């Protein structure tokens, strides 16, 4: 049960970061009419993952919910770990 909420919070953080980038892009013109459909699709998929996992959990399909959440949470966690190591190592990447 605790694994579900850990994975769900990681996915929620990813969705929050994507929404922040979307709003910043709206403000500075990075999100334009040519790519807004891709942005909306991305945000829709992130929200669908979060909502579908809650539905699966409430339907007593916890394994399916874990698999669904893991599709986004594991790569995101590994990338965040890579960024943390790269920041703490203070290497010259030139």
PDB file of N, CA, C and O in Angstrom:
ATOM      1  N   UNK A   1       0.827  -1.194   0.000  1.00  0.00           N
ATOM      2  CA  UNK A   1       0.000   0.000   0.000  1.00  0.00           C
ATOM      3  C   UNK A   1       0.868   1.254   0.000  1.00  0.00           C
ATOM      4  O   UNK A   1       0.570   2.225  -0.696  1.00  0.00           O
ATOM      5  N   UNK A   2       1.935   1.226   0.779  1.00  0.00           N
ATOM      6  CA  UNK A   2       2.814   2.408   0.842  1.00  0.00           C
ATOM      7  C   UNK A   2       3.550   2.596  -0.483  1.00  0.00           C
ATOM      8  O   UNK A   2       3.862   3.723  -0.867  1.00  0.00           O
ATOM      9  N   UNK A   3       3.830   1.480  -1.190  1.00  0.00           N
ATOM     10  CA  UNK A   3       4.492   1.584  -2.493  1.00  0.00           C
ATOM     11  C   UNK A   3       3.621   2.353  -3.479  1.00  0.00           C
ATOM     12  O   UNK A   3       4.128   3.140  -4.279  1.00  0.00           O
ATOM     13  N   UNK A   4       2.324   2.129  -3.423  1.00  0.00           N
ATOM     14  CA  UNK A   4       1.404   2.851  -4.311  1.00  0.00           C
ATOM     15  C   UNK A   4       1.534   4.350  -4.109  1.00  0.00           C
ATOM     16  O   UNK A   4       1.649   5.101  -5.077  1.00  0.00           O
ATOM     17  N   UNK A   5       1.518   4.788  -2.863  1.00  0.00           N
ATOM     18  CA  UNK A   5       1.555   6.229  -2.593  1.00  0.00           C
ATOM     19  C   UNK A   5       2.911   6.833  -2.919  1.00  0.00           C
ATOM     20  O   UNK A   5       2.982   7.995  -3.321  1.00  0.00           O
ATOM     21  N   UNK A   6       3.987   6.077  -2.755  1.00  0.00           N
ATOM     22  CA  UNK A   6       5.312   6.582  -3.137  1.00  0.00           C
ATOM     23  C   UNK A   6       5.361   6.795  -4.646  1.00  0.00           C
ATOM     24  O   UNK A   6       5.772   7.854  -5.120  1.00  0.00           O
ATOM     25  N   UNK A   7       4.936   5.775  -5.399  1.00  0.00           N
ATOM     26  CA  UNK A   7       4.917   5.896  -6.860  1.00  0.00           C
ATOM     27  C   UNK A   7       3.977   7.005  -7.308  1.00  0.00           C
ATOM     28  O   UNK A   7       4.285   7.746  -8.241  1.00  0.00           O
ATOM     29  N   UNK A   8       2.830   7.118  -6.643  1.00  0.00           N
ATOM     30  CA  UNK A   8       1.850   8.134  -7.015  1.00  0.00           C
ATOM     31  C   UNK A   8       2.396   9.539  -6.763  1.00  0.00           C
ATOM     32  O   UNK A   8       2.169  10.444  -7.566  1.00  0.00           O
ATOM     33  N   UNK A   9       3.114   9.726  -5.653  1.00  0.00           N
ATOM     34  CA  UNK A   9       3.686  11.039  -5.361  1.00  0.00           C
ATOM     35  C   UNK A   9       4.794  11.405  -6.342  1.00  0.00           C
ATOM     36  O   UNK A   9       4.937  12.572  -6.707  1.00  0.00           O
ATOM     37  N   UNK A  10       5.581  10.417  -6.774  1.00  0.00           N
ATOM     38  CA  UNK A  10       6.599  10.686  -7.794  1.00  0.00           C
ATOM     39  C   UNK A  10       5.926  11.126  -9.093  1.00  0.00           C
ATOM     40  O   UNK A  10       6.360  12.088  -9.726  1.00  0.00           O
ATOM     41  N   UNK A  11       4.867  10.422  -9.486  1.00  0.00           N
ATOM     42  CA  UNK A  11       4.144  10.795 -10.705  1.00  0.00           C
ATOM     43  C   UNK A  11       3.481  12.162 -10.562  1.00  0.00           C
ATOM     44  O   UNK A  11       3.439  12.941 -11.514  1.00  0.00           O
ATOM     45  N   UNK A  12       2.967  12.445  -9.376  1.00  0.00           N
ATOM     46  CA  UNK A  12       2.372  13.760  -9.131  1.00  0.00           C
ATOM     47  C   UNK A  12       3.421  14.864  -9.262  1.00  0.00           C
ATOM     48  O   UNK A  12       3.135  15.927  -9.814  1.00  0.00           O
ATOM     49  N   UNK A  13       4.622  14.622  -8.762  1.00  0.00           N
ATOM     50  CA  UNK A  13       5.708  15.597  -8.891  1.00  0.00           C
ATOM     51  C   UNK A  13       6.063  15.817 -10.355  1.00  0.00           C
ATOM     52  O   UNK A  13       6.293  16.953 -10.772  1.00  0.00           O
ATOM     53  N   UNK A  14       6.110  14.749 -11.135  1.00  0.00           N
ATOM     54  CA  UNK A  14       6.392  14.876 -12.567  1.00  0.00           C
ATOM     55  C   UNK A  14       5.299  15.690 -13.255  1.00  0.00           C
ATOM     56  O   UNK A  14       5.593  16.552 -14.083  1.00  0.00           O
ATOM     57  N   UNK A  15       4.058  15.422 -12.919  1.00  0.00           N
ATOM     58  CA  UNK A  15       2.947  16.179 -13.508  1.00  0.00           C
ATOM     59  C   UNK A  15       3.014  17.648 -13.098  1.00  0.00           C
ATOM     60  O   UNK A  15       2.752  18.531 -13.915  1.00  0.00           O
ATOM     61  N   UNK A  16       3.362  17.913 -11.845  1.00  0.00           N
ATOM     62  CA  UNK A  16       3.485  19.293 -11.377  1.00  0.00           C
ATOM     63  C   UNK A  16       4.593  20.028 -12.132  1.00  0.00           C
ATOM     64  O   UNK A  16       4.419  21.182 -12.521  1.00  0.00           O
ATOM     65  N   UNK A  17       5.725  19.367 -12.337  1.00  0.00           N
ATOM     66  CA  UNK A  17       6.830  19.986 -13.083  1.00  0.00           C
ATOM     67  C   UNK A  17       6.402  20.258 -14.528  1.00  0.00           C
ATOM     68  O   UNK A  17       6.716  21.314 -15.076  1.00  0.00           O
ATOM     69  N   UNK A  18       5.694  19.324 -15.140  1.00  0.00           N
ATOM     70  CA  UNK A  18       5.229  19.525 -16.516  1.00  0.00           C
ATOM     71  C   UNK A  18       4.250  20.691 -16.594  1.00  0.00           C
ATOM     72  O   UNK A  18       4.305  21.481 -17.537  1.00  0.00           O
ATOM     73  N   UNK A  19       3.363  20.806 -15.622  1.00  0.00           N
ATOM     74  CA  UNK A  19       2.411  21.917 -15.604  1.00  0.00           C
ATOM     75  C   UNK A  19       3.149  23.244 -15.415  1.00  0.00           C
ATOM     76  O   UNK A  19       2.793  24.244 -16.039  1.00  0.00           O
ATOM     77  N   UNK A  20       4.163  23.258 -14.567  1.00  0.00           N
ATOM     78  CA  UNK A  20       4.956  24.484 -14.376  1.00  0.00           C
ATOM     79  C   UNK A  20       5.640  24.891 -15.675  1.00  0.00           C
ATOM     80  O   UNK A  20       5.609  26.064 -16.047  1.00  0.00           O
ATOM     81  N   UNK A  21       6.264  23.930 -16.377  1.00  0.00           N
ATOM     82  CA  UNK A  21       6.902  24.249 -17.655  1.00  0.00           C
ATOM     83  C   UNK A  21       5.869  24.730 -18.676  1.00  0.00           C
ATOM     84  O   UNK A  21       6.151  25.630 -19.467  1.00  0.00           O
ATOM     85  N   UNK A  22       4.689  24.140 -18.659  1.00  0.00           N
ATOM     86  CA  UNK A  22       3.629  24.565 -19.567  1.00  0.00           C
ATOM     87  C   UNK A  22       3.217  26.005 -19.293  1.00  0.00           C
ATOM     88  O   UNK A  22       3.079  26.804 -20.219  1.00  0.00           O
ATOM     89  N   UNK A  23       3.022  26.333 -18.026  1.00  0.00           N
ATOM     90  CA  UNK A  23       2.612  27.700 -17.680  1.00  0.00           C
ATOM     91  C   UNK A  23       3.712  28.710 -17.976  1.00  0.00           C
ATOM     92  O   UNK A  23       3.431  29.816 -18.438  1.00  0.00           O
ATOM     93  N   UNK A  24       4.960  28.341 -17.714  1.00  0.00           N
ATOM     94  CA  UNK A  24       6.081  29.231 -18.058  1.00  0.00           C
ATOM     95  C   UNK A  24       6.136  29.424 -19.571  1.00  0.00           C
ATOM     96  O   UNK A  24       6.362  30.533 -20.055  1.00  0.00           O
ATOM     97  N   UNK A  25       5.926  28.336 -20.312  1.00  0.00           N
ATOM     98  CA  UNK A  25       5.928  28.419 -21.772  1.00  0.00           C
ATOM     99  C   UNK A  25       4.803  29.280 -22.308  1.00  0.00           C
ATOM    100  O   UNK A  25       4.969  29.968 -23.315  1.00  0.00           O
ATOM    101  N   UNK A  26       3.655  29.247 -21.640  1.00  0.00           N
ATOM    102  CA  UNK A  26       2.571  30.129 -22.051  1.00  0.00           C
ATOM    103  C   UNK A  26       2.947  31.591 -21.847  1.00  0.00           C
ATOM    104  O   UNK A  26       2.603  32.456 -22.652  1.00  0.00           O
ATOM    105  N   UNK A  27       3.656  31.848 -20.759  1.00  0.00           N
ATOM    106  CA  UNK A  27       4.036  33.226 -20.447  1.00  0.00           C
ATOM    107  C   UNK A  27       5.093  33.792 -21.367  1.00  0.00           C
ATOM    108  O   UNK A  27       5.024  34.962 -21.742  1.00  0.00           O
ATOM    109  N   UNK A  28       6.081  32.977 -21.742  1.00  0.00           N
ATOM    110  CA  UNK A  28       7.169  33.514 -22.556  1.00  0.00           C
ATOM    111  C   UNK A  28       7.051  33.193 -24.041  1.00  0.00           C
ATOM    112  O   UNK A  28       7.947  33.523 -24.817  1.00  0.00           O
ATOM    113  N   UNK A  29       5.966  32.560 -24.440  1.00  0.00           N
ATOM    114  CA  UNK A  29       5.753  32.286 -25.859  1.00  0.00           C
ATOM    115  C   UNK A  29       6.327  30.966 -26.327  1.00  0.00           C
ATOM    116  O   UNK A  29       6.264  30.673 -27.521  1.00  0.00           O
ATOM    117  N   UNK A  30       6.879  30.164 -25.451  1.00  0.00           N
ATOM    118  CA  UNK A  30       7.419  28.862 -25.836  1.00  0.00           C
ATOM    119  C   UNK A  30       6.331  27.879 -26.240  1.00  0.00           C
ATOM    120  O   UNK A  30       6.551  27.012 -27.086  1.00  0.00           O
ATOM    121  N   UNK A  31       5.173  28.014 -25.641  1.00  0.00           N
ATOM    122  CA  UNK A  31       4.017  27.206 -26.026  1.00  0.00           C
ATOM    123  C   UNK A  31       3.193  28.049 -26.985  1.00  0.00           C
ATOM    124  O   UNK A  31       2.574  29.038 -26.594  1.00  0.00           O
ATOM    125  N   UNK A  32       3.197  27.642 -28.235  1.00  0.00           N
ATOM    126  CA  UNK A  32       2.488  28.415 -29.262  1.00  0.00           C
ATOM    127  C   UNK A  32       1.411  27.547 -29.894  1.00  0.00           C
ATOM    128  O   UNK A  32       1.201  26.403 -29.491  1.00  0.00           O
ATOM    129  N   UNK A  33       0.745  28.095 -30.871  1.00  0.00           N
ATOM    130  CA  UNK A  33      -0.341  27.360 -31.521  1.00  0.00           C
ATOM    131  C   UNK A  33       0.182  26.144 -32.285  1.00  0.00           C
ATOM    132  O   UNK A  33      -0.573  25.210 -32.558  1.00  0.00           O
ATOM    133  N   UNK A  34       1.463  26.152 -32.626  1.00  0.00           N
ATOM    134  CA  UNK A  34       2.005  25.016 -33.369  1.00  0.00           C
ATOM    135  C   UNK A  34       2.305  23.815 -32.475  1.00  0.00           C
ATOM    136  O   UNK A  34       2.342  22.687 -32.968  1.00  0.00           O
ATOM    137  N   UNK A  35       2.518  24.022 -31.194  1.00  0.00           N
ATOM    138  CA  UNK A  35       2.849  22.888 -30.329  1.00  0.00           C
ATOM    139  C   UNK A  35       1.934  22.744 -29.109  1.00  0.00           C
ATOM    140  O   UNK A  35       2.209  21.930 -28.227  1.00  0.00           O
ATOM    141  N   UNK A  36       0.868  23.510 -29.048  1.00  0.00           N
ATOM    142  CA  UNK A  36      -0.001  23.411 -27.875  1.00  0.00           C
ATOM    143  C   UNK A  36      -0.728  22.071 -27.834  1.00  0.00           C
ATOM    144  O   UNK A  36      -1.037  21.572 -26.752  1.00  0.00           O
ATOM    145  N   UNK A  37      -1.005  21.479 -28.999  1.00  0.00           N
ATOM    146  CA  UNK A  37      -1.669  20.173 -29.015  1.00  0.00           C
ATOM    147  C   UNK A  37      -0.777  19.111 -28.370  1.00  0.00           C
ATOM    148  O   UNK A  37      -1.271  18.253 -27.638  1.00  0.00           O
ATOM    149  N   UNK A  38       0.517  19.159 -28.630  1.00  0.00           N
ATOM    150  CA  UNK A  38       1.443  18.211 -28.005  1.00  0.00           C
ATOM    151  C   UNK A  38       1.509  18.414 -26.500  1.00  0.00           C
ATOM    152  O   UNK A  38       1.538  17.447 -25.739  1.00  0.00           O
ATOM    153  N   UNK A  39       1.533  19.665 -26.074  1.00  0.00           N
ATOM    154  CA  UNK A  39       1.547  19.959 -24.645  1.00  0.00           C
ATOM    155  C   UNK A  39       0.287  19.440 -23.965  1.00  0.00           C
ATOM    156  O   UNK A  39       0.354  18.816 -22.906  1.00  0.00           O
ATOM    157  N   UNK A  40      -0.857  19.700 -24.579  1.00  0.00           N
ATOM    158  CA  UNK A  40      -2.115  19.252 -23.979  1.00  0.00           C
ATOM    159  C   UNK A  40      -2.208  17.734 -23.944  1.00  0.00           C
ATOM    160  O   UNK A  40      -2.748  17.168 -22.994  1.00  0.00           O
ATOM    161  N   UNK A  41      -1.690  17.073 -24.967  1.00  0.00           N
ATOM    162  CA  UNK A  41      -1.656  15.611 -24.970  1.00  0.00           C
ATOM    163  C   UNK A  41      -0.766  15.086 -23.846  1.00  0.00           C
ATOM    164  O   UNK A  41      -1.131  14.136 -23.154  1.00  0.00           O
ATOM    165  N   UNK A  42       0.396  15.704 -23.668  1.00  0.00           N
ATOM    166  CA  UNK A  42       1.311  15.313 -22.593  1.00  0.00           C
ATOM    167  C   UNK A  42       0.653  15.482 -21.230  1.00  0.00           C
ATOM    168  O   UNK A  42       0.710  14.583 -20.391  1.00  0.00           O
ATOM    169  N   UNK A  43       0.035  16.623 -21.013  1.00  0.00           N
ATOM    170  CA  UNK A  43      -0.622  16.869 -19.729  1.00  0.00           C
ATOM    171  C   UNK A  43      -1.808  15.933 -19.524  1.00  0.00           C
ATOM    172  O   UNK A  43      -2.057  15.484 -18.405  1.00  0.00           O
ATOM    173  N   UNK A  44      -2.532  15.640 -20.581  1.00  0.00           N
ATOM    174  CA  UNK A  44      -3.659  14.717 -20.486  1.00  0.00           C
ATOM    175  C   UNK A  44      -3.194  13.314 -20.117  1.00  0.00           C
ATOM    176  O   UNK A  44      -3.828  12.648 -19.299  1.00  0.00           O
ATOM    177  N   UNK A  45      -2.103  12.864 -20.705  1.00  0.00           N
ATOM    178  CA  UNK A  45      -1.562  11.534 -20.383  1.00  0.00           C
ATOM    179  C   UNK A  45      -1.108  11.480 -18.929  1.00  0.00           C
ATOM    180  O   UNK A  45      -1.362  10.491 -18.241  1.00  0.00           O
ATOM    181  N   UNK A  46      -0.440  12.527 -18.452  1.00  0.00           N
ATOM    182  CA  UNK A  46       0.010  12.541 -17.061  1.00  0.00           C
ATOM    183  C   UNK A  46      -1.165  12.505 -16.090  1.00  0.00           C
ATOM    184  O   UNK A  46      -1.130  11.781 -15.095  1.00  0.00           O
ATOM    185  N   UNK A  47      -2.192  13.275 -16.376  1.00  0.00           N
ATOM    186  CA  UNK A  47      -3.371  13.280 -15.510  1.00  0.00           C
ATOM    187  C   UNK A  47      -4.110  11.949 -15.612  1.00  0.00           C
ATOM    188  O   UNK A  47      -4.640  11.456 -14.616  1.00  0.00           O
ATOM    189  N   UNK A  48      -4.148  11.367 -16.807  1.00  0.00           N
ATOM    190  CA  UNK A  48      -4.815  10.072 -16.987  1.00  0.00           C
ATOM    191  C   UNK A  48      -4.107   8.975 -16.194  1.00  0.00           C
ATOM    192  O   UNK A  48      -4.763   8.105 -15.621  1.00  0.00           O
ATOM    193  N   UNK A  49      -2.780   9.009 -16.157  1.00  0.00           N
ATOM    194  CA  UNK A  49      -2.032   8.022 -15.373  1.00  0.00           C
ATOM    195  C   UNK A  49      -2.384   8.145 -13.899  1.00  0.00           C
ATOM    196  O   UNK A  49      -2.611   7.139 -13.226  1.00  0.00           O
ATOM    197  N   UNK A  50      -2.430   9.362 -13.397  1.00  0.00           N
ATOM    198  CA  UNK A  50      -2.761   9.563 -11.983  1.00  0.00           C
ATOM    199  C   UNK A  50      -4.187   9.124 -11.669  1.00  0.00           C
ATOM    200  O   UNK A  50      -4.420   8.442 -10.671  1.00  0.00           O
ATOM    201  N   UNK A  51      -5.136   9.506 -12.506  1.00  0.00           N
ATOM    202  CA  UNK A  51      -6.533   9.163 -12.250  1.00  0.00           C
ATOM    203  C   UNK A  51      -6.791   7.666 -12.443  1.00  0.00           C
ATOM    204  O   UNK A  51      -7.515   7.055 -11.657  1.00  0.00           O
ATOM    205  N   UNK A  52      -6.199   7.075 -13.487  1.00  0.00           N
ATOM    206  CA  UNK A  52      -6.407   5.645 -13.735  1.00  0.00           C
ATOM    207  C   UNK A  52      -5.822   4.804 -12.606  1.00  0.00           C
ATOM    208  O   UNK A  52      -6.388   3.774 -12.238  1.00  0.00           O
ATOM    209  N   UNK A  53      -4.694   5.240 -12.060  1.00  0.00           N
ATOM    210  CA  UNK A  53      -4.109   4.477 -10.954  1.00  0.00           C
ATOM    211  C   UNK A  53      -4.999   4.543  -9.713  1.00  0.00           C
ATOM    212  O   UNK A  53      -5.122   3.556  -8.988  1.00  0.00           O
ATOM    213  N   UNK A  54      -5.608   5.678  -9.470  1.00  0.00           N
ATOM    214  CA  UNK A  54      -6.538   5.768  -8.344  1.00  0.00           C
ATOM    215  C   UNK A  54      -7.767   4.891  -8.583  1.00  0.00           C
ATOM    216  O   UNK A  54      -8.271   4.258  -7.655  1.00  0.00           O
ATOM    217  N   UNK A  55      -8.248   4.855  -9.825  1.00  0.00           N
ATOM    218  CA  UNK A  55      -9.374   3.993 -10.153  1.00  0.00           C
ATOM    219  C   UNK A  55      -9.012   2.525  -9.965  1.00  0.00           C
ATOM    220  O   UNK A  55      -9.795   1.758  -9.405  1.00  0.00           O
ATOM    221  N   UNK A  56      -7.812   2.126 -10.435  1.00  0.00           N
ATOM    222  CA  UNK A  56      -7.391   0.741 -10.274  1.00  0.00           C
ATOM    223  C   UNK A  56      -7.238   0.367  -8.807  1.00  0.00           C
ATOM    224  O   UNK A  56      -7.583  -0.743  -8.402  1.00  0.00           O
ATOM    225  N   UNK A  57      -6.720   1.296  -8.014  1.00  0.00           N
ATOM    226  CA  UNK A  57      -6.566   1.033  -6.580  1.00  0.00           C
ATOM    227  C   UNK A  57      -7.927   0.854  -5.918  1.00  0.00           C
ATOM    228  O   UNK A  57      -8.100  -0.032  -5.081  1.00  0.00           O
ATOM    229  N   UNK A  58      -8.881   1.682  -6.285  1.00  0.00           N
ATOM    230  CA  UNK A  58     -10.206   1.575  -5.685  1.00  0.00           C
ATOM    231  C   UNK A  58     -10.950   0.321  -6.158  1.00  0.00           C
ATOM    232  O   UNK A  58     -11.880  -0.140  -5.497  1.00  0.00           O
ATOM    233  N   UNK A  59     -10.533  -0.227  -7.308  1.00  0.00           N
ATOM    234  CA  UNK A  59     -11.133  -1.455  -7.830  1.00  0.00           C
ATOM    235  C   UNK A  59     -10.393  -2.696  -7.359  1.00  0.00           C
ATOM    236  O   UNK A  59     -10.617  -3.787  -7.883  1.00  0.00           O
ATOM    237  N   UNK A  60      -9.519  -2.544  -6.383  1.00  0.00           N
ATOM    238  CA  UNK A  60      -8.721  -3.653  -5.828  1.00  0.00           C
ATOM    239  C   UNK A  60      -7.833  -4.322  -6.865  1.00  0.00           C
ATOM    240  O   UNK A  60      -7.638  -5.537  -6.834  1.00  0.00           O
ATOM    241  N   UNK A  61      -7.305  -3.537  -7.771  1.00  0.00           N
ATOM    242  CA  UNK A  61      -6.315  -4.009  -8.754  1.00  0.00           C
ATOM    243  C   UNK A  61      -5.001  -3.291  -8.481  1.00  0.00           C
ATOM    244  O   UNK A  61      -4.505  -2.527  -9.309  1.00  0.00           O
ATOM    245  N   UNK A  62      -4.460  -3.550  -7.319  1.00  0.00           N
ATOM    246  CA  UNK A  62      -3.282  -2.827  -6.860  1.00  0.00           C
ATOM    247  C   UNK A  62      -2.052  -3.139  -7.714  1.00  0.00           C
ATOM    248  O   UNK A  62      -1.226  -2.258  -7.951  1.00  0.00           O
ATOM    249  N   UNK A  63      -1.925  -4.382  -8.175  1.00  0.00           N
ATOM    250  CA  UNK A  63      -0.779  -4.733  -9.017  1.00  0.00           C
ATOM    251  C   UNK A  63      -0.818  -3.955 -10.333  1.00  0.00           C
ATOM    252  O   UNK A  63       0.209  -3.450 -10.786  1.00  0.00           O
ATOM    253  N   UNK A  64      -1.981  -3.859 -10.934  1.00  0.00           N
ATOM    254  CA  UNK A  64      -2.114  -3.093 -12.179  1.00  0.00           C
ATOM    255  C   UNK A  64      -1.817  -1.614 -11.945  1.00  0.00           C
ATOM    256  O   UNK A  64      -1.209  -0.956 -12.789  1.00  0.00           O
ATOM    257  N   UNK A  65      -2.245  -1.098 -10.806  1.00  0.00           N
ATOM    258  CA  UNK A  65      -1.967   0.299 -10.473  1.00  0.00           C
ATOM    259  C   UNK A  65      -0.472   0.513 -10.287  1.00  0.00           C
ATOM    260  O   UNK A  65       0.064   1.532 -10.721  1.00  0.00           O
ATOM    261  N   UNK A  66       0.207  -0.434  -9.647  1.00  0.00           N
ATOM    262  CA  UNK A  66       1.659  -0.324  -9.467  1.00  0.00           C
ATOM    263  C   UNK A  66       2.388  -0.331 -10.802  1.00  0.00           C
ATOM    264  O   UNK A  66       3.320   0.444 -11.015  1.00  0.00           O
ATOM    265  N   UNK A  67       1.957  -1.214 -11.701  1.00  0.00           N
ATOM    266  CA  UNK A  67       2.593  -1.285 -13.023  1.00  0.00           C
ATOM    267  C   UNK A  67       2.387   0.018 -13.783  1.00  0.00           C
ATOM    268  O   UNK A  67       3.325   0.553 -14.375  1.00  0.00           O
ATOM    269  N   UNK A  68       1.170   0.524 -13.766  1.00  0.00           N
ATOM    270  CA  UNK A  68       0.873   1.783 -14.464  1.00  0.00           C
ATOM    271  C   UNK A  68       1.697   2.934 -13.907  1.00  0.00           C
ATOM    272  O   UNK A  68       2.274   3.710 -14.669  1.00  0.00           O
ATOM    273  N   UNK A  69       1.754   3.048 -12.601  1.00  0.00           N
ATOM    274  CA  UNK A  69       2.518   4.131 -11.983  1.00  0.00           C
ATOM    275  C   UNK A  69       4.019   3.969 -12.219  1.00  0.00           C
ATOM    276  O   UNK A  69       4.736   4.958 -12.366  1.00  0.00           O
ATOM    277  N   UNK A  70       4.489   2.732 -12.256  1.00  0.00           N
ATOM    278  CA  UNK A  70       5.915   2.482 -12.439  1.00  0.00           C
ATOM    279  C   UNK A  70       6.409   2.884 -13.819  1.00  0.00           C
ATOM    280  O   UNK A  70       7.584   3.211 -13.987  1.00  0.00           O
ATOM    281  N   UNK A  71       5.523   2.861 -14.811  1.00  0.00           N
ATOM    282  CA  UNK A  71       5.925   3.251 -16.166  1.00  0.00           C
ATOM    283  C   UNK A  71       6.466   4.672 -16.211  1.00  0.00           C
ATOM    284  O   UNK A  71       7.338   4.975 -17.025  1.00  0.00           O
ATOM    285  N   UNK A  72       5.969   5.535 -15.360  1.00  0.00           N
ATOM    286  CA  UNK A  72       6.426   6.916 -15.304  1.00  0.00           C
ATOM    287  C   UNK A  72       7.371   7.155 -14.132  1.00  0.00           C
ATOM    288  O   UNK A  72       8.329   7.917 -14.258  1.00  0.00           O
ATOM    289  N   UNK A  73       7.116   6.519 -13.007  1.00  0.00           N
ATOM    290  CA  UNK A  73       7.855   6.823 -11.788  1.00  0.00           C
ATOM    291  C   UNK A  73       9.294   6.324 -11.821  1.00  0.00           C
ATOM    292  O   UNK A  73      10.199   7.033 -11.379  1.00  0.00           O
ATOM    293  N   UNK A  74       9.522   5.133 -12.328  1.00  0.00           N
ATOM    294  CA  UNK A  74      10.882   4.576 -12.298  1.00  0.00           C
ATOM    295  C   UNK A  74      11.843   5.372 -13.188  1.00  0.00           C
ATOM    296  O   UNK A  74      12.911   5.756 -12.711  1.00  0.00           O
ATOM    297  N   UNK A  75      11.510   5.642 -14.474  1.00  0.00           N
ATOM    298  CA  UNK A  75      12.431   6.462 -15.272  1.00  0.00           C
ATOM    299  C   UNK A  75      12.607   7.872 -14.704  1.00  0.00           C
ATOM    300  O   UNK A  75      13.702   8.432 -14.760  1.00  0.00           O
ATOM    301  N   UNK A  76      11.544   8.440 -14.164  1.00  0.00           N
ATOM    302  CA  UNK A  76      11.632   9.788 -13.595  1.00  0.00           C
ATOM    303  C   UNK A  76      12.530   9.798 -12.370  1.00  0.00           C
ATOM    304  O   UNK A  76      13.333  10.714 -12.193  1.00  0.00           O
ATOM    305  N   UNK A  77      12.399   8.780 -11.520  1.00  0.00           N
ATOM    306  CA  UNK A  77      13.237   8.690 -10.329  1.00  0.00           C
ATOM    307  C   UNK A  77      14.698   8.509 -10.716  1.00  0.00           C
ATOM    308  O   UNK A  77      15.575   9.141 -10.127  1.00  0.00           O
ATOM    309  N   UNK A  78      14.971   7.654 -11.698  1.00  0.00           N
ATOM    310  CA  UNK A  78      16.357   7.437 -12.128  1.00  0.00           C
ATOM    311  C   UNK A  78      16.959   8.701 -12.736  1.00  0.00           C
ATOM    312  O   UNK A  78      18.131   8.999 -12.505  1.00  0.00           O
ATOM    313  N   UNK A  79      16.177   9.440 -13.505  1.00  0.00           N
ATOM    314  CA  UNK A  79      16.676  10.691 -14.071  1.00  0.00           C
ATOM    315  C   UNK A  79      16.933  11.721 -12.971  1.00  0.00           C
ATOM    316  O   UNK A  79      17.931  12.441 -13.015  1.00  0.00           O
ATOM    317  N   UNK A  80      16.040  11.791 -11.991  1.00  0.00           N
ATOM    318  CA  UNK A  80      16.260  12.694 -10.864  1.00  0.00           C
ATOM    319  C   UNK A  80      17.496  12.316 -10.070  1.00  0.00           C
ATOM    320  O   UNK A  80      18.232  13.187  -9.605  1.00  0.00           O
ATOM    321  N   UNK A  81      17.727  11.019  -9.912  1.00  0.00           N
ATOM    322  CA  UNK A  81      18.934  10.550  -9.227  1.00  0.00           C
ATOM    323  C   UNK A  81      20.183  10.912 -10.017  1.00  0.00           C
ATOM    324  O   UNK A  81      21.194  11.305  -9.435  1.00  0.00           O
ATOM    325  N   UNK A  82      20.121  10.783 -11.343  1.00  0.00           N
ATOM    326  CA  UNK A  82      21.243  11.179 -12.194  1.00  0.00           C
ATOM    327  C   UNK A  82      21.541  12.673 -12.046  1.00  0.00           C
ATOM    328  O   UNK A  82      22.701  13.067 -11.927  1.00  0.00           O
ATOM    329  N   UNK A  83      20.504  13.497 -12.053  1.00  0.00           N
ATOM    330  CA  UNK A  83      20.713  14.935 -11.896  1.00  0.00           C
ATOM    331  C   UNK A  83      21.310  15.268 -10.531  1.00  0.00           C
ATOM    332  O   UNK A  83      22.164  16.148 -10.425  1.00  0.00           O
ATOM    333  N   UNK A  84      20.868  14.576  -9.499  1.00  0.00           N
ATOM    334  CA  UNK A  84      21.415  14.796  -8.163  1.00  0.00           C
ATOM    335  C   UNK A  84      22.884  14.434  -8.103  1.00  0.00           C
ATOM    336  O   UNK A  84      23.684  15.179  -7.535  1.00  0.00           O
ATOM    337  N   UNK A  85      23.253  13.298  -8.682  1.00  0.00           N
ATOM    338  CA  UNK A  85      24.656  12.879  -8.689  1.00  0.00           C
ATOM    339  C   UNK A  85      25.492  13.846  -9.521  1.00  0.00           C
ATOM    340  O   UNK A  85      26.602  14.203  -9.126  1.00  0.00           O
ATOM    341  N   UNK A  86      24.969  14.271 -10.667  1.00  0.00           N
ATOM    342  CA  UNK A  86      25.708  15.210 -11.519  1.00  0.00           C
ATOM    343  C   UNK A  86      25.905  16.543 -10.805  1.00  0.00           C
ATOM    344  O   UNK A  86      26.949  17.177 -10.957  1.00  0.00           O
ATOM    345  N   UNK A  87      24.921  16.969 -10.036  1.00  0.00           N
ATOM    346  CA  UNK A  87      25.035  18.231  -9.302  1.00  0.00           C
ATOM    347  C   UNK A  87      26.023  18.113  -8.150  1.00  0.00           C
ATOM    348  O   UNK A  87      26.828  19.016  -7.919  1.00  0.00           O
ATOM    349  N   UNK A  88      25.962  17.013  -7.436  1.00  0.00           N
ATOM    350  CA  UNK A  88      26.829  16.836  -6.265  1.00  0.00           C
ATOM    351  C   UNK A  88      28.267  16.507  -6.650  1.00  0.00           C
ATOM    352  O   UNK A  88      29.182  16.799  -5.881  1.00  0.00           O
ATOM    353  N   UNK A  89      28.491  15.914  -7.806  1.00  0.00           N
ATOM    354  CA  UNK A  89      29.844  15.531  -8.236  1.00  0.00           C
ATOM    355  C   UNK A  89      30.659  16.748  -8.672  1.00  0.00           C
ATOM    356  O   UNK A  89      31.889  16.716  -8.637  1.00  0.00           O
ATOM    357  N   UNK A  90      29.990  17.801  -9.076  1.00  0.00           N
ATOM    358  CA  UNK A  90      30.641  19.052  -9.518  1.00  0.00           C
ATOM    359  C   UNK A  90      31.727  18.790 -10.573  1.00  0.00           C
ATOM    360  O   UNK A  90      32.843  19.299 -10.477  1.00  0.00           O
ATOM    361  N   UNK A  91      31.373  17.996 -11.567  1.00  0.00           N
ATOM    362  CA  UNK A  91      32.283  17.705 -12.666  1.00  0.00           C
ATOM    363  C   UNK A  91      32.222  18.815 -13.709  1.00  0.00           C
ATOM    364  O   UNK A  91      31.203  19.488 -13.861  1.00  0.00           O
ATOM    365  N   UNK A  92      33.323  18.993 -14.421  1.00  0.00           N
ATOM    366  CA  UNK A  92      33.351  19.910 -15.541  1.00  0.00           C
ATOM    367  C   UNK A  92      32.904  19.147 -16.785  1.00  0.00           C
ATOM    368  O   UNK A  92      33.627  18.267 -17.251  1.00  0.00           O
ATOM    369  N   UNK A  93      31.734  19.462 -17.331  1.00  0.00           N
ATOM    370  CA  UNK A  93      31.150  18.705 -18.428  1.00  0.00           C
ATOM    371  C   UNK A  93      31.511  19.284 -19.796  1.00  0.00           C
ATOM    372  O   UNK A  93      30.842  18.977 -20.782  1.00  0.00           O
ATOM    373  N   UNK A  94      32.528  20.092 -19.875  1.00  0.00           N
ATOM    374  CA  UNK A  94      32.894  20.665 -21.173  1.00  0.00           C
ATOM    375  C   UNK A  94      33.618  19.672 -22.025  1.00  0.00           C
ATOM    376  O   UNK A  94      34.000  19.988 -23.152  1.00  0.00           O
TER     377      UNK A  94
END
